Amino acid sequence: MSTFAVILSGCGFLDGAEIHESVTTLLAIERSGSRWIAYAPDAAQADVVNHSKKQPSPGESRNILHESARIVRGRIEPTTALDAAKVDGVILPGGFGVAKNLCNFASAGADATARPEIVQFLRAMHSSRKPIGAICIAPALVAIAFRGTDVHPKLTIGNDAGTAAALESMGSKHAACEVSDCIVDETNRIVTTPAYMLATCVSEAAPGIEALVREVIRLARK
């Protein structure tokens, strides 16, 4: 049975992991007969957003790991426990938490940095020829992880020109993609899909995510 790491960034699309993307990923992994292990940083979120008002909650603090645990019913480990030898692939759901909590792409753009343990893990996965899947804005984290190396991933965030330009300035190659599809970089074994970069509801986001999971599993077994 294949095992896949799923890296979360909180709970809620405005300050953490996108819940629809996360649950669809977990469901697709399980339906394939594989298993997942969830991870998140044991650290404070960059900010907290009231999702009913879509406004910041000044003075409020939440822990990324604790919030991510809500999505996976408490079955979660800190990102410091990530180990490429223990999994067959990794998938990163999107949400602004990726760009705020796993890296600072939301504020720094092409100059962003990411959490060192995640960068180290993604590079170890690539070196081990184990597939990486990134959903929605998560391809930006992949671009950051491989910036300055001889790895130039082919990625998609849909068709947003500004974000695509930022990824390309970091050395990645952007490809436009429909919401129901995914982009497969066979050479680097990286799969990406736009999801809520383009989707307006879960039924629009799900087909592309399910396609991504299938491709990640295929590459893991290849």
GUBAGU-376999 format. One record per residue (C-alpha): residue number from 1; x, y, z. Coordinates in nm, 3 decimals. Layout:
N
NUM  X  Y  Z
...
//
This chain:
222
1  0.000  0.000  0.000
2  0.139  0.340  -0.101
3  0.162  0.617  0.158
4  0.140  0.988  0.079
5  0.228  1.288  0.290
6  -0.034  1.564  0.283
7  0.101  1.897  0.408
8  -0.162  2.131  0.552
9  -0.136  2.498  0.647
10  -0.424  2.560  0.887
11  -0.800  2.539  0.847
12  -0.983  2.781  0.617
13  -0.890  2.922  0.278
14  -0.820  3.279  0.391
15  -0.558  3.197  0.655
16  -0.496  2.822  0.629
17  -0.556  2.519  0.409
18  -0.849  2.523  0.168
19  -1.086  2.268  0.325
20  -1.256  2.146  0.007
21  -0.918  2.088  -0.159
22  -0.782  1.912  0.148
23  -1.077  1.676  0.196
24  -1.102  1.598  -0.176
25  -0.731  1.506  -0.170
26  -0.771  1.277  0.130
27  -1.078  1.111  -0.021
28  -0.908  1.052  -0.355
29  -0.604  0.898  -0.185
30  -0.820  0.662  0.021
31  -1.036  0.564  -0.277
32  -0.721  0.459  -0.460
33  -0.644  0.210  -0.185
34  -0.355  0.420  -0.055
35  -0.304  0.585  0.282
36  -0.209  0.935  0.391
37  -0.015  1.099  0.673
38  -0.096  1.464  0.744
39  0.164  1.720  0.849
40  0.159  2.088  0.946
41  0.400  2.329  1.114
42  0.369  2.352  1.493
43  0.381  2.731  1.490
44  0.158  3.038  1.499
45  -0.035  3.135  1.187
46  0.076  3.448  1.005
47  -0.269  3.594  1.071
48  -0.625  3.498  1.160
49  -0.922  3.580  0.938
50  -1.289  3.579  1.036
51  -1.428  3.367  0.751
52  -1.788  3.478  0.802
53  -1.688  3.842  0.750
54  -1.376  3.775  0.542
55  -1.193  4.025  0.757
56  -0.880  4.001  0.975
57  -0.923  3.929  1.346
58  -0.669  4.164  1.509
59  -0.500  4.030  1.820
60  -0.615  3.671  1.764
61  -0.357  3.393  1.737
62  -0.396  3.032  1.622
63  -0.157  2.740  1.586
64  -0.115  2.598  1.233
65  -0.087  2.236  1.353
66  -0.386  2.263  1.586
67  -0.604  2.419  1.318
68  -0.495  2.166  1.054
69  -0.583  1.885  1.296
70  -0.949  1.986  1.262
71  -0.948  1.869  0.899
72  -0.793  1.528  0.970
73  -0.967  1.447  1.300
74  -0.643  1.489  1.494
75  -0.433  1.248  1.283
76  -0.142  1.482  1.220
77  0.230  1.525  1.279
78  0.454  1.834  1.279
79  0.644  1.915  0.961
80  0.967  1.861  1.152
81  0.879  1.488  1.131
82  0.868  1.487  0.751
83  1.089  1.208  0.613
84  1.115  1.127  0.243
85  1.207  0.769  0.328
86  0.870  0.708  0.494
87  0.636  0.811  0.211
88  0.589  0.739  -0.159
89  0.477  1.090  -0.256
90  0.352  1.422  -0.122
91  0.052  1.641  -0.200
92  0.005  2.002  -0.090
93  -0.352  2.137  -0.090
94  -0.385  2.512  -0.144
95  -0.538  2.797  0.050
96  -0.381  3.126  0.153
97  -0.217  2.941  0.443
98  0.032  2.796  0.195
99  0.134  3.148  0.092
100  0.127  3.281  0.449
101  0.221  2.996  0.682
102  0.430  2.753  0.476
103  0.606  3.038  0.296
104  0.563  3.415  0.266
105  0.470  3.430  -0.102
106  0.155  3.630  -0.016
107  0.367  3.922  0.104
108  0.703  3.874  -0.067
109  0.610  3.734  -0.410
110  0.908  3.614  -0.611
111  1.141  3.704  -0.322
112  0.959  3.469  -0.085
113  1.121  3.211  0.139
114  0.968  2.892  0.277
115  0.997  2.691  0.597
116  1.336  2.517  0.583
117  1.207  2.172  0.680
118  0.955  2.180  0.393
119  1.214  2.295  0.140
120  1.451  2.021  0.256
121  1.173  1.762  0.235
122  1.059  1.861  -0.115
123  1.417  1.851  -0.240
124  1.468  1.510  -0.079
125  1.151  1.382  -0.245
126  1.275  1.504  -0.583
127  1.618  1.350  -0.529
128  1.448  1.020  -0.443
129  1.235  1.039  -0.761
130  0.918  1.049  -0.551
131  0.628  1.257  -0.690
132  0.512  1.595  -0.565
133  0.157  1.721  -0.613
134  0.063  2.085  -0.557
135  -0.287  2.231  -0.570
136  -0.413  2.589  -0.620
137  -0.146  2.833  -0.493
138  0.080  2.554  -0.359
139  0.285  2.542  -0.682
140  0.434  2.872  -0.564
141  0.582  2.686  -0.269
142  0.729  2.428  -0.506
143  0.883  2.707  -0.714
144  1.038  2.857  -0.401
145  1.175  2.520  -0.290
146  1.365  2.470  -0.617
147  1.467  2.830  -0.685
148  1.841  2.855  -0.734
149  1.880  2.486  -0.822
150  1.912  2.311  -1.156
151  1.551  2.190  -1.120
152  1.304  2.396  -1.324
153  0.957  2.254  -1.261
154  0.672  2.286  -1.508
155  0.382  2.417  -1.298
156  0.036  2.569  -1.326
157  -0.170  2.805  -1.115
158  -0.436  2.826  -1.387
159  -0.413  3.142  -1.594
160  -0.329  3.426  -1.353
161  -0.059  3.624  -1.536
162  0.089  3.793  -1.230
163  0.134  3.476  -1.027
164  0.262  3.290  -1.333
165  0.523  3.560  -1.390
166  0.638  3.533  -1.028
167  0.682  3.158  -1.061
168  0.878  3.196  -1.383
169  1.104  3.460  -1.228
170  1.200  3.194  -0.972
171  1.309  2.955  -1.248
172  0.994  2.749  -1.293
173  0.801  2.713  -1.618
174  0.431  2.800  -1.615
175  0.166  2.628  -1.825
176  -0.196  2.742  -1.845
177  -0.444  2.477  -1.734
178  -0.820  2.431  -1.716
179  -0.972  2.381  -1.372
180  -1.072  2.022  -1.450
181  -0.724  1.918  -1.560
182  -0.370  1.901  -1.424
183  -0.019  1.958  -1.555
184  0.225  1.667  -1.530
185  0.598  1.735  -1.535
186  0.715  1.384  -1.613
187  1.084  1.475  -1.589
188  1.064  1.620  -1.240
189  0.767  1.406  -1.133
190  0.563  1.710  -1.027
191  0.187  1.742  -1.079
192  -0.012  2.064  -1.036
193  -0.375  2.173  -1.079
194  -0.550  2.514  -1.045
195  -0.845  2.414  -0.820
196  -0.973  2.730  -0.649
197  -0.739  2.952  -0.847
198  -1.015  2.905  -1.108
199  -1.297  2.708  -0.943
200  -1.605  2.872  -0.794
201  -1.731  2.564  -0.607
202  -1.616  2.222  -0.490
203  -1.775  2.040  -0.784
204  -1.556  2.246  -1.020
205  -1.239  2.196  -0.814
206  -1.277  1.823  -0.749
207  -1.213  1.677  -1.099
208  -0.874  1.845  -1.132
209  -0.772  1.744  -0.780
210  -0.881  1.385  -0.842
211  -0.681  1.385  -1.168
212  -0.377  1.516  -0.980
213  -0.403  1.242  -0.718
214  -0.429  0.977  -0.989
215  -0.118  1.110  -1.160
216  0.080  1.133  -0.836
217  -0.013  0.772  -0.758
218  0.082  0.664  -1.112
219  0.423  0.829  -1.080
220  0.475  0.675  -0.736
221  0.420  0.330  -0.885
222  0.624  0.394  -1.200
//
